Amino acid sequence: MLSQDVTYIGAFIAGLLSFLSPCVLPLIPSYITYITGLSFADLQADHPSHIIRQKTILHSLCFIGGFTVVFVLLGASATYIGSFLAQHASVIRKVGGVLLLLLGLHVCGLLPLKFLLGEKRVTVRHKPSGYIGSLLVGIAFAAGWTPCIGPILAAILAVAATEENVYQGIILLLLYSLGLGVPFFLSALAMHRFLIVFNRFKKYIPVFEKMTGVFLMLIGVLIYTNWLTRLSGYLTIFTTGG
């Protein structure tokens, strides 16, 4: 049970890393003003009115719900496809490990990959009105993630593809979405504090980018060598005392 918990914790941490990526964190204020239709002055108020707080909460939850639906479906699909191709598991595992290693080198800046250097984000120029519009923007955000968030998500999908049951892949991507969505929601509720913290934190973004690259390379090596499965087995034996 502990081995599975470790995997779940890793998925949540991956979501946090995605939030801290240079493709997401600096754009948080823009996303929030876009989906809520509120001004920076409204959002930065120390004591926002009940209406402003209500709009912020509901629009943020709809946006988070939009990208969560897409990510969870991707997780379920990855697990289903992974189990369907189980007879070629060794080859798929090694190819996935190599790809994650390359993505990690790319994120660290050690091996720039041209096809990942351009923006791949889907944009919605004219947001549909209402909460449904915020949900659709969340779906668009997930459907066309930027190169920064893509490699991290690819790592979680690679792990989901090794899971035996579809529900495990769903839980993995649900936790990943929570890791990305919880700080977004808190930032929306306290935009004034977020901007203060962000101005102090932004100089460390390159450091977190390097940490993300190392995280991807580590997952890639563990998947390629099948040590991810072995570690899970060792943890299971250790916790059961077998």
C-alpha positions in Angstrom: 0.0 0.0 0.0 2.9 2.3 0.9 4.5 1.8 -2.6 1.3 3.0 -4.2 1.1 5.9 -1.9 4.6 7.0 -2.9 3.5 7.0 -6.6 0.4 9.0 -5.7 2.5 11.5 -3.8 4.9 11.8 -6.8 1.9 12.6 -9.0 0.8 15.4 -6.7 4.4 16.8 -6.6 4.5 16.7 -10.4 1.4 18.9 -10.4 3.1 21.4 -8.1 6.1 21.4 -10.4 3.9 22.1 -13.4 2.4 25.1 -11.5 5.9 26.4 -10.7 7.1 26.0 -14.3 8.0 29.2 -16.2 5.1 28.5 -18.7 2.5 28.6 -16.0 3.5 30.6 -12.9 4.1 34.0 -14.5 0.8 33.7 -16.4 -1.4 33.0 -13.4 -2.6 36.6 -12.9 -3.5 36.7 -16.6 -5.4 33.4 -16.5 -7.3 34.5 -13.4 -8.4 37.9 -14.8 -9.3 36.3 -18.1 -11.6 33.6 -16.7 -13.2 35.8 -14.0 -13.5 39.0 -16.1 -12.4 41.0 -13.1 -9.7 43.6 -13.1 -6.3 43.4 -11.2 -7.6 46.2 -8.9 -10.6 44.0 -7.9 -8.5 40.9 -7.4 -5.7 42.6 -5.5 -8.0 44.1 -2.9 -7.1 43.1 0.7 -10.8 42.6 1.5 -12.7 41.8 -1.7 -16.4 42.0 -1.7 -18.6 38.9 -1.4 -19.5 39.1 -5.1 -15.9 39.3 -6.3 -14.9 36.4 -4.0 -17.8 34.3 -5.2 -17.0 34.9 -8.9 -13.3 34.2 -8.3 -14.1 30.9 -6.5 -16.7 29.6 -9.0 -14.7 30.6 -12.1 -11.5 29.1 -10.7 -13.2 25.8 -9.8 -14.7 25.6 -13.3 -11.3 26.3 -14.9 -9.7 23.7 -12.7 -12.5 21.2 -13.5 -11.9 21.7 -17.2 -8.3 20.7 -17.2 -8.9 18.0 -14.6 -11.4 16.3 -16.9 -8.9 16.2 -19.8 -6.0 15.0 -17.6 -8.1 12.3 -16.0 -9.3 11.0 -19.4 -5.6 10.9 -20.5 -4.7 8.9 -17.4 -7.5 6.4 -18.0 -6.5 6.1 -21.6 -2.8 5.6 -20.8 -3.6 2.8 -18.3 -6.0 1.1 -20.8 -3.5 1.3 -23.6 -0.7 0.2 -21.4 -2.6 -2.9 -20.2 -3.8 -3.6 -23.8 -0.2 -3.7 -25.0 1.1 -5.6 -22.1 2.7 -8.3 -24.3 5.1 -5.6 -25.5 5.6 -4.1 -22.1 9.4 -4.4 -22.0 9.9 -2.5 -25.3 7.3 0.2 -24.4 8.8 0.7 -21.0 12.3 1.2 -22.4 11.1 3.5 -25.1 9.2 5.5 -22.6 12.2 5.7 -20.3 14.4 7.0 -23.0 11.9 9.6 -24.0 11.6 10.8 -20.5 15.3 11.0 -20.1 15.5 13.1 -23.3 12.7 15.4 -22.0 14.6 15.8 -18.8 17.7 16.9 -20.6 15.6 19.3 -22.7 14.0 20.9 -19.6 17.5 21.2 -18.0 18.7 23.0 -21.1 21.3 20.3 -21.8 19.7 19.0 -25.0 17.3 21.5 -26.6 14.7 19.7 -28.7 13.5 21.9 -31.6 10.0 20.4 -31.7 9.5 21.4 -28.1 10.8 25.0 -28.3 7.7 26.6 -29.8 4.5 27.4 -28.0 1.9 24.5 -28.4 -0.7 26.1 -26.2 -4.3 26.3 -27.4 -5.7 29.8 -26.9 -9.3 31.0 -26.7 -9.3 34.5 -28.0 -12.9 35.3 -27.1 -13.8 33.5 -23.9 -17.5 32.3 -23.8 -19.4 34.0 -21.1 -20.3 32.4 -17.8 -19.0 29.5 -15.8 -19.2 27.2 -18.8 -16.8 29.5 -20.6 -14.3 29.1 -17.8 -14.7 25.3 -18.0 -14.0 25.4 -21.7 -10.9 27.5 -21.1 -9.7 24.9 -18.7 -10.2 22.2 -21.3 -8.3 24.3 -23.9 -5.5 24.8 -21.4 -5.1 21.0 -20.8 -5.6 20.1 -24.5 -2.8 22.3 -25.6 -0.3 22.4 -22.8 3.0 24.3 -23.3 6.3 22.6 -23.7 7.1 23.3 -20.0 4.2 21.4 -18.6 4.2 18.7 -21.3 7.3 16.7 -20.2 6.1 16.6 -16.6 2.7 15.4 -17.7 4.3 12.9 -20.0 6.2 11.4 -17.0 2.9 10.9 -15.0 1.2 9.4 -18.1 4.2 7.0 -18.5 3.7 5.8 -14.9 -0.1 5.6 -15.5 0.6 3.3 -18.5 2.4 0.8 -16.2 -0.6 0.6 -13.8 -2.7 -2.6 -13.9 -6.1 -1.0 -13.4 -7.7 2.0 -15.2 -8.8 3.5 -11.9 -5.2 3.7 -10.7 -4.4 5.8 -13.8 -7.4 8.0 -13.1 -6.3 8.5 -9.5 -2.7 9.4 -10.6 -3.9 12.1 -13.0 -6.5 13.3 -10.5 -3.8 13.9 -8.0 -1.6 15.6 -10.6 -4.5 17.9 -11.4 -4.9 18.7 -7.7 -1.2 19.5 -7.5 -1.7 22.0 -10.3 -5.2 23.2 -9.3 -4.8 23.7 -5.5 -2.1 26.4 -5.7 -4.0 28.0 -8.7 -7.2 28.2 -6.6 -5.3 29.6 -3.5 -3.6 32.2 -5.8 -7.0 33.3 -7.1 -8.4 33.7 -3.6 -5.4 35.8 -2.5 -4.1 37.6 -5.6 -2.5 40.4 -3.6 -0.4 37.9 -1.6 0.3 35.8 -4.6 1.9 38.8 -6.4 4.0 39.6 -3.4 5.2 36.0 -3.1 5.7 35.7 -6.9 8.0 38.8 -7.0 10.2 37.2 -4.4 10.1 33.7 -5.9 10.5 34.4 -9.6 14.3 34.6 -9.4 14.2 30.9 -8.4 12.1 29.7 -11.3 15.3 28.6 -13.3 16.3 26.5 -10.3 12.9 24.7 -10.2 13.1 24.2 -13.9 16.4 22.4 -13.4 14.9 20.4 -10.6 12.0 19.4 -12.9 14.5 18.2 -15.5 16.3 16.0 -12.9 12.9 14.7 -11.7 12.1 13.6 -15.3 15.5 12.0 -15.9 15.2 10.1 -12.6 11.7 8.8 -13.6 13.0 7.9 -17.1 15.9 5.9 -15.7 13.7 4.1 -13.1 11.1 3.2 -15.9 13.8 2.1 -18.4 15.6 -0.2 -15.8 12.2 -1.4 -14.4 13.4 -0.2 -11.0 10.1 1.7 -10.5 8.4 -1.7 -10.3 11.1 -3.2 -8.2 11.1 -0.4 -5.7 7.3 -0.8 -5.4 7.9 -4.5 -4.7 10.6 -3.8 -2.1 8.4 -1.2 -0.3 5.5 -3.7 -0.3 7.6 -6.4 1.3 9.1 -3.9 3.8 5.7 -2.7 4.9 4.1 -6.1 5.2 7.2 -7.6 6.9 7.3 -10.4 4.3 
